[in-house]
Amino acid sequence: MRAPLTFESLASAFFIAFAVAALATQASPHRRAQVALLSALMAIGVIAASQAAEATRGWLGHAYLVAAYWIPALLIPSSDPPGRFESWLVRSDQWCRIFAINPPAWAALILELSYLLCYVLVPVAFVLVWTSGTIADVDRFWTAVLLSGFLCYASLPWLVSRPPRMLNAAAAESAGVHGVNEFVLKRVSHGLNTFPSGHVAVSLAAALEVMPISQPAGIVLLVIASAIAAGAVLGRYHYALDVLVGGILAITVSWFV
C-alpha cells in the first residue's frame, strides 16, 4: 500500500473535517446530511486515488480544488438574505476605495483580461511543475495551492456574502471584457463571495510554487497573479479586503510549505 502524498492527506483531512462541520451549520437537516455524505465520499475517493499511479495522482489535485469550491456552497440556501458579515465587508470596501486609484482605460482593460486568466493559471502552473520538477515538487505545489484554497472555501457557510458586483440589482448588463467575465462567472461560479478571495489565493500560491522550478516562468505568473488580484477589485468581483487577505494567506502558506 502506497503512503499518501502530503497534498492527498491534506485533501482527505479537509473533506473529513468538512463532513463533520457541515452538521453544525444552519442548513436544513436534509441538506446537512447530503453535504456530509458528499464530503465523506470525497475523502474516501482521495484515499483510494492515493493508490493510483503517480502519473494520475498529480492531476487529481484539480478535482480536489474544484470540489472544495462547490461543496461548501451547497449549505447556503439561495433565499438567505445578506447578513452582518456582508454589511461589514461593504463598509470596509467603501473605506478601502478612498485610497483607490482609477487606472486609465487601457490599464483597466488589461486587468479585466487578466482576471479571465484566473481559471487557467493554476493548470498552467501545474503543467510547468509536472514537466520540469519531481513528484516532490508536485506534492509541494498542490499542498500550497490546496491549503490556500481550502482556507478560503471552508469559511463560506459561516461568512456568507455576495460579490460586490451583485449588490446593485438594477445595474445594466455589462459589455466588453467585463461582460465576458460576468458571462463566465455565471456559468462556473456558485455566485457567492469567498473570504478570503479563493481566486487570488490559489493563483498567487501556484505562481509562488513555480519559482523554485523556473524563475522566469514564476515571475511571469506572479505578474499575472498580481494583475488578477487588481482586476478582482477593479471589476468588483471581490471586495478589496478579500483580495488583501487572500494574497497574505497565499504568501504565508507558500512560505511555510
TAPEVEN-V606093 format. One record per residue. N is the residue number from 1. RES is the residue in three letters. NEAR is the number of other ideal C-beta (glycine too) atoms within 12 Angstrom. D_FIRST is the distance of its C-alpha to the first C-alpha in whole Angstrom. Layout:
# TAPEVEN-V606093
n=(N;N)
res=(RES;RES)
near=(NEAR;NEAR)
d_first=(D_FIRST;D_FIRST)
This chain:
# TAPEVEN-V606093
n=(1;2;3;4;5;6;7;8;9;10;11;12;13;14;15;16;17;18;19;20;21;22;23;24;25;26;27;28;29;30;31;32;33;34;35;36;37;38;39;40;41;42;43;44;45;46;47;48;49;50;51;52;53;54;55;56;57;58;59;60;61;62;63;64;65;66;67;68;69;70;71;72;73;74;75;76;77;78;79;80;81;82;83;84;85;86;87;88;89;90;91;92;93;94;95;96;97;98;99;100;101;102;103;104;105;106;107;108;109;110;111;112;113;114;115;116;117;118;119;120;121;122;123;124;125;126;127;128;129;130;131;132;133;134;135;136;137;138;139;140;141;142;143;144;145;146;147;148;149;150;151;152;153;154;155;156;157;158;159;160;161;162;163;164;165;166;167;168;169;170;171;172;173;174;175;176;177;178;179;180;181;182;183;184;185;186;187;188;189;190;191;192;193;194;195;196;197;198;199;200;201;202;203;204;205;206;207;208;209;210;211;212;213;214;215;216;217;218;219;220;221;222;223;224;225;226;227;228;229;230;231;232;233;234;235;236;237;238;239;240;241;242;243;244;245;246;247;248;249;250;251;252;253;254;255;256;257)
res=(MET;ARG;ALA;PRO;LEU;THR;PHE;GLU;SER;LEU;ALA;SER;ALA;PHE;PHE;ILE;ALA;PHE;ALA;VAL;ALA;ALA;LEU;ALA;THR;GLN;ALA;SER;PRO;HIS;ARG;ARG;ALA;GLN;VAL;ALA;LEU;LEU;SER;ALA;LEU;MET;ALA;ILE;GLY;VAL;ILE;ALA;ALA;SER;GLN;ALA;ALA;GLU;ALA;THR;ARG;GLY;TRP;LEU;GLY;HIS;ALA;TYR;LEU;VAL;ALA;ALA;TYR;TRP;ILE;PRO;ALA;LEU;LEU;ILE;PRO;SER;SER;ASP;PRO;PRO;GLY;ARG;PHE;GLU;SER;TRP;LEU;VAL;ARG;SER;ASP;GLN;TRP;CYS;ARG;ILE;PHE;ALA;ILE;ASN;PRO;PRO;ALA;TRP;ALA;ALA;LEU;ILE;LEU;GLU;LEU;SER;TYR;LEU;LEU;CYS;TYR;VAL;LEU;VAL;PRO;VAL;ALA;PHE;VAL;LEU;VAL;TRP;THR;SER;GLY;THR;ILE;ALA;ASP;VAL;ASP;ARG;PHE;TRP;THR;ALA;VAL;LEU;LEU;SER;GLY;PHE;LEU;CYS;TYR;ALA;SER;LEU;PRO;TRP;LEU;VAL;SER;ARG;PRO;PRO;ARG;MET;LEU;ASN;ALA;ALA;ALA;ALA;GLU;SER;ALA;GLY;VAL;HIS;GLY;VAL;ASN;GLU;PHE;VAL;LEU;LYS;ARG;VAL;SER;HIS;GLY;LEU;ASN;THR;PHE;PRO;SER;GLY;HIS;VAL;ALA;VAL;SER;LEU;ALA;ALA;ALA;LEU;GLU;VAL;MET;PRO;ILE;SER;GLN;PRO;ALA;GLY;ILE;VAL;LEU;LEU;VAL;ILE;ALA;SER;ALA;ILE;ALA;ALA;GLY;ALA;VAL;LEU;GLY;ARG;TYR;HIS;TYR;ALA;LEU;ASP;VAL;LEU;VAL;GLY;GLY;ILE;LEU;ALA;ILE;THR;VAL;SER;TRP;PHE;VAL)
near=(7;16;12;25;33;26;44;37;23;34;43;33;27;36;38;23;25;41;29;19;27;36;23;17;33;17;29;18;15;14;24;26;19;21;34;29;21;26;40;26;21;35;32;19;23;35;27;20;29;30;19;19;13;20;11;20;31;35;24;33;44;31;26;43;41;26;32;44;32;28;41;40;33;31;38;34;18;15;9;22;13;23;19;14;25;27;18;19;35;28;19;24;31;18;15;22;19;11;12;16;14;12;19;11;13;11;17;23;22;24;35;34;24;35;41;32;33;45;28;24;40;44;26;27;44;37;25;29;40;29;17;21;26;17;22;20;29;36;32;34;48;45;36;44;47;49;39;48;47;41;33;41;43;35;33;39;34;23;30;34;37;34;36;33;29;26;20;13;9;7;14;10;12;22;12;17;25;27;19;20;36;28;17;23;29;17;12;18;27;28;23;34;42;45;40;41;45;51;50;46;50;51;50;48;52;51;45;38;47;40;30;23;28;23;16;14;27;30;16;21;39;30;22;35;45;30;35;44;42;33;35;44;39;34;38;33;40;46;40;33;32;41;47;28;31;41;37;24;38;43;28;21;33;33;17;15;27)
d_first=(0;4;7;9;12;15;17;14;14;18;18;17;19;22;21;21;24;26;25;27;30;31;32;34;36;40;38;39;37;36;35;33;31;31;29;27;26;25;23;21;20;20;17;15;15;14;11;11;12;9;7;10;12;13;17;16;14;17;20;19;20;23;23;21;25;27;25;26;30;31;29;31;34;34;35;39;41;43;46;46;49;48;48;49;46;47;50;49;47;51;53;50;50;54;54;52;54;57;56;54;56;57;56;58;57;55;53;52;51;49;47;47;46;43;42;41;39;36;34;34;33;30;29;31;30;26;27;29;26;23;26;27;24;21;18;19;22;20;18;21;23;22;21;25;26;24;25;29;28;27;30;32;31;30;34;35;36;38;40;41;43;44;44;48;49;49;51;54;54;58;56;57;55;53;54;53;49;49;50;47;45;46;45;42;41;42;40;37;37;37;41;40;40;37;38;37;37;34;35;36;33;31;33;34;31;30;33;32;29;30;33;31;30;33;36;38;36;35;39;39;37;38;41;40;38;41;43;41;42;45;45;44;47;49;48;48;44;43;45;46;44;41;41;42;39;37;38;38;34;33;34;33;29;29;31;29;26)
